[in-house]
């Protein structure tokens, strides 16, 4: 690449320097010295002159702002020379900025400030006692934390809107249940089942909240939902996509209340094949709000205090349906790609983390997951069979290079995968069978997820490799995902008799890209908040010895997943014995003088330090 002016995005490192991620003519990362970084914020789009230092390294200078990426920043007030400055979150800015305020804010006061060009104006003062980690996370990722009064009023009005009954099937007499965590308030989905008929086939009804009734297309609420794209679940606080008047009340499928829904009715034969799918507007009434814990008890013991007798038969038939679906799913291959992470328990009174453990899938979670996946697949196939557009969830088959890397990583864990040049869904399932129940299973699942990469939203129908599904989309969570709401609108338009979709097709690529960005940003915020809480918990465990598996090589050193918890810790290169090291990408290992550290290796370490703001746990190997 020739030296010259290029355009790119600023990335701020907490240690005070930064990088310019250049857009063209080829992706390149250029170092930005602290003085040149001062006027900029993380995410800013700038132009700069790149100078090559050789060995593929570049330095960026003569930076000029093109546009700001963020509207707000979080920080604490600093008094200097009689003036107030904001010490901005060091992942966002490397220096303090002047703060415009008419209030005599005391030093140390935490505020959220609006970014107006090169000025900061106080937007709101963070109340004393608020969780600063949440506030920092919200501002760092540009999340929309509150609803304007106009939106709250619109939601209250929409919540009283009469439910249109034309075309709706009345399912209120059908025993229907919801299964969620005890803390869930936005209940998207409800389940019911008819007993098997003479042929052995049974029918499962997956009824999903009809959010479109309360959030008409192009309305004020719809525009806000599109901007948010998804609800964001930060431990201790939820940022809903829709105001609570809708998300937790009017649309939520609460027990004992009539609710509009879209129902996917699946006919499942004794072999586990879905032989017929019917999609229609419905009116449902949940008979019981069940929790995962209660359903787990029922599935293992045949009865549970939290499961009313009136819905026991429904749960038994749902279990039958899931057993059939699971048999077919196992035969076609794929893998459980649920994110593997530590589960944090919070004190109900203080909100402080009290315990951590590895997340485990339970039979109740599996039951709901299998039925939601089946409904999502069925609706995707229903749309495509009719030539209808949609926003699909596609997961690409990994490249041969990724397959080779995954095989090497498996070898490092002691697993011989033998994938060959191309990874199939069935060979992936066989690999999952090998790791099931192993001590290192959580760690290798983390590595597997990294190797396979994420799924994406697209208007072009295609397979979901991880699920082994020929077609897939999101239909089952319209209260918390905008992509699902878009699919509902396409379905309802067809059910209303419309057959012209050209106006919808024209905008689907942009909508899919918007949903993708929102989903990725929310995922980053949720993961970061999680890491912050884990770091806070480990602040009380300094000096504790831990054991874990190396799950990634990083420029700074190693990323280690701590056994029994799923928590992540990092080991700096300079803390490793036997250096200096070179990186062997083929072996996924650091090679030193008589020392080798590879992804998959078990390692003993001591908790040396924590950095809550960065969500980082520093480990040093136990010698």
Secondary structure, 3 states (H helix, E strand, C coil): CCCEEEEEEEEECCCCCEEEEECCCCCEEEEECHHHHCCCCCCCEEEEEEEEEECCEEEEEEEEEEECCCCEEEEEEEEECCEEEEEECCCCCCCCEEEECCCCCCCCCEEEEEEECCEEEEEEECCCCCCHHHHHHHHHCCCCCCCCHHHHHHHHHHHCCCCCCCCCEECCCCCCEEEECCCCCCCCEEEEEECCCCCCCEEEEEEEECHHHCCCCCCHHHHHHHHHCECEEECCEEECCCCHHHHHHHCCCCECCEEEEEEEEEEECCCCCEEEEEEEEEEEEECEEEEHHHHHHHHHHCCCCCCCHHHHHHHHHHHHHHHHHHHHHHHHCCCCCCCCCEEEEECCCCCCEEEEEECCCCHHHHHHHHHHHHHHHHHHHHHHHCCCCCCEEEECCCCHHHHHHHHHHHHHCCCCCCCCCCCCHHHHHHHHHHHCCCCCHHHHHHHHHHHHCCCEEECCCCCECCCCECCCECCCCCCCEHHHHHHHHHHHHHHCCCCCCHHHHHHHHHHHHHHHHHHHHHHHHHHHHHHHHHHHHHHHHCCCEEEEEEEEEECCEEEEEECCCCCEEEEEHHHCCCCCCEEECCCCEEECCCCEEECCCEEEEEEEEEEHHHCEEEEEECC
